[in-house]
């Protein structure tokens, strides 16, 4: 998944303000206690970060 697509999915699912906040504030335990932004900076595939966000916020699996 490209980073552009990741950001589009986050915005579509959570809205622009909440999505932006989740990327920098929400800690993803599935990704070693990092925020989404930090995980991507550390080289984690955006698809894996997207799946971790979806799991934490009970997004239906068909939207992962």
Helices and strands as residue ranges (DSSP letters): H 3-14, H 16-25, E 27-28, G 29-31, E 34-35, H 36-41, H 46-56, G 61-63
